[in-house]
Amino acid sequence: MITKSGKQFNMFPSHAGLRKYILYYNIVFPENDTFTAHYTLMPNACGTLSLAFDGTAVIVELWGASLTPVLLGMEPNSYQVLLLIQLSPYGLYQITRQSQAEFADKRLSLEDIDNELFHLLYQAFVMSRTATDLANICEKILYRRMEKYVISDALLLASTVISDSHGQVQVKEVARQSGYSERQLNRLFLTQIGMNIKNYARLTRFNYVLKHIQTSPCFFAALSQQAGYFDQAHFDKDFKAISGVTPQKYLKTMSDFYYDGTEIYDTISSKED
């Protein structure tokens, strides 16, 4: 079992051949005050594989695509080491080949869903001696899951259209560009991501807004226009509906929230160098 030997947060990007499905590996050595009582995960349509050691047992979970905020609070502080394998929106389907509609917004035991993957990742976690070893072994295990290509080309094209527009595109336009009907696309998105296409576009726009709040001084009137909202009132209402807080409160209390972008963890890690 690895022990802390340096940084508290350790970020490892995935191999270029896996980046379509795996965004990065984050290995954390929490302390008693690392996470606050209000620590909340912001929804981003992505799934996660989580492995944690609490001093007695290794807990291995599958977190389905996030649609709503999840209050984690100080739970991670009780772990000695925590590995989060952050996946792309369709990464979990590529790995499990199971309908994501059943997993969305849930934390489930990986052993109950994929016994083989559970044992492989469990062994990697308990046998690794360094954070780098752990990331590399997990990478090899997951790489074997990518040999058979299962993601629909139509879904890849549709998700690219949504991403390129930062979520500011009509479903009918996505359908036109993909060559599929809206009904067919919704079926693909529900199965391979865990939500319908409209909700996926909405979360894409929401995370585009979060990225701008994180990286630059925030003038919400200008940002609401840039993000394609009718006016700031509509922007404020949609932001609160998704996140549970107003944009103004989010800006004041950002340390209580987990924005799932590498910009944040790069900043945290650099502070510890």
Secondary structure, DSSP 4 states (H G I P E B T S, - for coil): -----S-SEEEEEPPTTTTTTEEEEEEE---TTSS-TT-EEPP-S--EEEEEE-SS-EEEEEEPPP-S-EE-TTGGGG-SEEEEEEEPTTHHHHHH-S-GGGTTT-EEEHHHH-HHHHHHHHHHHHH--SHHHHHHHHHHHHHHTTSS--S-HHHHHHHHHHHHTTT-S-HHHHHHHHTS-HHHHHHHHHHHTSS-HHHHHHHHHHHHHHHHHHHS---HHHHHHHTT-SSHHHHHHHHHHHHSS-HHHHHHTGGGEE--SHHHHHHHHHHH-
